[in-house]
Amino acid sequence: MRQTINTNLLGDPTEMMITWVTMAASVKSVVEYGERCKLPLSKRAFGEATKYKTCGWKERTIYMHRVKLEKLIPGKGYGKRFY
């Protein structure tokens, strides 16, 4: 189950960081993406997940996934799917 999705622009307008949190470990952190309204999604980027223990009254383990998208065209819209 995905908990959070966050998109961050980096200093380079052709790059973007996609971050999401899951409650279960997964084998890979993958984002498929391509120009909006053009299927199939033609590009794939791989990243990594980092394991964290939360604090507070309900301690649990979460996995933060981060994948960097590169070679984007500024001003274009992109569709994405992650897993």
N, C-alpha and C positions, 0 to 999 in steps of 0.2 A: 504494500500500500504506500503510495507516494503521499508525503505530508506537505511539502513546500516546493514551489517552483520559483526560481529567481533568475532573471536575466541581467547580466551586468555588462555594460560597455567598457572596454578597456581603452587605454590611451590611443591605440591604433584603430581608426574607424573601420578597418577591414576585419576586426576580431571581436568576438563576443564570448563571454563565459556563461555557461548554463550550469546552474546549481540546483540540486534537489535532494531531499532527505527521505530515506526509507527506514522502516523498522527492521527489515531483514537484510542480511547480506545477499549480494548477488554476485554472479561470476564476473560480470563486466559492467562498465558504465559507458553507454553508447547513446549518441544522438544521431538520428538520421534527419537530414534537412535538405531543403531545396527552395527554389523560388516559389513564392506563394502562388497558388492556383495551378501549379504545374506538377502533375503526378506522373510517374512515381517520384518520391524524394530521391534525388540523385547522388547525394553526398553522405558520407558517414564519418563521424569523428569519435575517437575513443578517449576516455579519461580514466580516472581512478576514484575509488571510494575510500574514505577515512572513517574508521570506527571511533565513536565517542560514547562516553558514559555521561548521561545527564545527571544533574543533582537536584535536590529538592525532596519533597515527600514521596514522589513516585520515581525512583531511580530506574532508568532503563537504558538500553543500548540503542543508538541510532547510527546510521551510515550516511555520511554526507558525500554525495557524488558531484564531481566537477568535471566538465568537459569544455574544452576551448574550441570554438569554431573559428576557422581562419579562411582567408581569401574571400571574404564577403564583399559585396558591392554596395557602397554607401548609397542610401536612398531606396534600395530595393527591399521589398517585403519578403520574409522567409517563413515557410512552414516548417515545423519540427515535430519530431516524435522521439521520445527517449525511453530507455529501458536499461 
